[in-house]
Amino acid sequence: MTPADWRALIEAYLDGRLSAEAFMRRFIEGWTAGAPLPRAIADLQVVVEQFEARVRGAGEEGAVEDDDLRQAAQRARALLQEEPAVAPHTFDRTRAREDMRRFQVQMTGCAGVGCLLVLIWVGLSLLQVFFVIEWVQRNFEWPALFSTIGGFVLAFVPVIGNVLAFLGATEFWHWPTWVAAIVFFAAPAATLISGWTRWRRFGPRG
C-alpha cells in the first residue's frame, strides 16, 4: 500500500465508513503485505495490535472501546501528510521495542486464559481421581493401597474414568445427578474443546 492508500484507509475509519474492527482487519492485511511502510503506520501498528488483542478477549465485535485507536489513527493521518519517505522493514531499536511490546500484549491475553484452563483441568482431574478411588474401594473392598493404585489408573482412562467418577459421586457422596454430569462430562469436554481451539489459533504462531 502507498502512503495515499494508508491515508484513505485511515480516513474511511475516522469518517465512520469503516468500523473499528473492519479497519483493524484491513490494516493488518496491508501491514502483512510486505511493502515498505511509512513510519507513521509502523507506530500505529502497535495500537492496532493492542486493539486486536482486546477484541479477541471480548469475543464479539463492538464490545471494545476504540478511543485509543481513533486517537492513534488521527496522529498517523497527520504524520502521513508530513512524512515524505517510507521506513523499510529493517532492524532498529525502536522497531525492536515495538515488536516486543506487541508480543507481550498478545501473549498476556493468551497465557491468562491458558492458565485458567489448566487450573480448571487440574481441579477436575483431582476430583475424578478421588471419586474413582472411592468407587473402586467400596465396590471391590480392596485394601487402601490397591484401591488407590487401581483407581488412579482407571481415572485417566477416557470415558471409563468419567463414568466411574460420576458413579462414585452420585452413589456414595449423593451428588445431584445434574451436578455430577456437569463436573465429570460437560466441564472436561468444554475445557478440552476450548484448549484445542486456542492451540489451533495461537499454537502454530507461538
N, C-alpha and C positions, 0 to 999 in steps of 0.2 A: 504494500500500500504506500502511496505517496503521501507527503505531508498534507496535500489537499484532500486526499481520501480520509485521512485521520481527522482533519478538521470537520469534514462533512459528517462523519460518524458521531463525533462529539456533539456537534450542533443538533443533530437529529435527537440525541438523548436529552440535551438541555432544553430543546424546544418542545419536548413531550411527544415527539413522533416515535420514539422507542422507549420501552420500559427499561428500568434499571437492569433487569435480568437479561433482556434481549440485547442491550448494549454490552453487558458483560460477555455474553456468548460471542457476539460479533467482534468485540475487542480481542478476545483470546484467539479467535480464528485468525485475525490479522497479525497478532503477535507471533503465532506459531508458524506463519508462512515462511519465515526465514529471511525476509528482506531487511536491509539496514533500517534502523529506527531513529526518529528524532529523539533527542534527549528528553523532551517533554513527555513523550509517550513511554519511554523507559521509566520515568518517575511515576507516571500514572499507573503503570502496570502493577506496582506494589499494592496500591489501594484497591485495584480491581481484584487481585488475588485474595486480599483480605475479605472483600465483599463476597466473593465466591465461596470462601470457607464458611462465612456466616449463613449464606443461603443454603448450603449443604446441611449445616447443623439444624437450621429451621425446618427443612424438609418440604417446604412449599414456597411458591413464588408469592411475592407481595407481602411476606411476613417480616421482612428485614428493612429497617430504615436505611435510606440511601443518601443521607445528608452529607456524610464524609465523601462518598463517591462523587456526588454532584459538585461539591466544593473543589475536589481534586480535578474534575473534568473542566471546570471553569478556569482553574490555573493553567491546565495544559493547553486549553484553547488560546489563552492569552500568550503563552510562551511560544506556541506554534507560529503565531503571527510575527514574532520577533526572531525566531530561530531559522537561519538560512541553511544550515547544514544538518546532516543526519549523523547519528552516532552508530558506528558499526558494532557488530557483536564481538567485541574484543574484551579481554580481561582487564579490569581495573579495580581499584579498591572500592569505589562507590558501587559499582555493579555487583561486586562480591558481597558487600553488606546487604544490598537489596535482595540478592538470591538467598542469602542465609535467613533474612527476615521472612521472606515468603515461605521458605521451607519450614521454619518454626511455626508459622501460622497454620499451615496445612497439617503438620504432624501433631500439633497440640489438639486440634479437633479430632483427629483420627485416634490418637492414643487415649484420649479421655474416654471415649465410648468403648474402645477396645478393652481398657482396664475394667470398666464396669461389666462388660460381658464376661470377662474372665472370672471376676469375683462371683457373679451370679452362677456361672457354671461350676465353680469350686463348691459353692454352698449347696447346689443341687446334688452334686456328686457325693458330698459327705452325708447328706440326708439319705440318699439312695443306699449307700454302703451300710448305714446304721440300720435301716429298716429291712434290708435283705438279710443281714446277720441275725436280726431279731426273728425273722420268719424262719430261717434255717434252724436256729436253735430250738424254737418252740415246736416245730413240726417234726424234726428228726431227733430231738433230745440229745444232741451231741454235746460233748464237753465244750466249754467256752472256747478253748484254743482251736479245735477243729471247726466249730461254727464260725469263728471269726475268719479263719483262712478260707473256708468254703464260701462263706457269704461275700467276702471281699472279691473273690474271683468272679462269682456269679453276678455281682453288682455291675461289673463292667462289660458283661455280655449284652450286646444290643438287643432290645426288646425284652429279653428274659429278665434282665436286671430291673427294667422299669416295671414289668408286671409283678415281680416278687416284692419290690419296694411298695407298690400300690397295695398289694395284699397285706403286707406287714403293717402298713399304716392304718388300713381300714379294719382289719380283723383284730389286731392286738392293741392298737392305740386309739381306735374308734374315731379316726378322722372321718369327716363327711366325705362321701364318695366324690363329690364335685371338686373339693379342695385337693384330694389326693390325685385326681385326674389332671388337674392343672399343674400341680407340682411335679409329677413324675411322667407326664406325657406332653402336655401343651407347652410348659416352660422350657424343657430341654429342646423340643423341636423348634421353638421360637429362637432360642439362643443359637442353635446350630445354623438356622437359616440366616439370621442376622449376621453372624460371624462369617459365613460363606459369602454373603453379599458384599460385606466390607472388604474381604480379602480380594474378591474379584475386582472391586472398584479401586482399591488402594495398593494391593499387594504387588502387582507387576511393576508399578512405578516406584515402590519403596526401595 
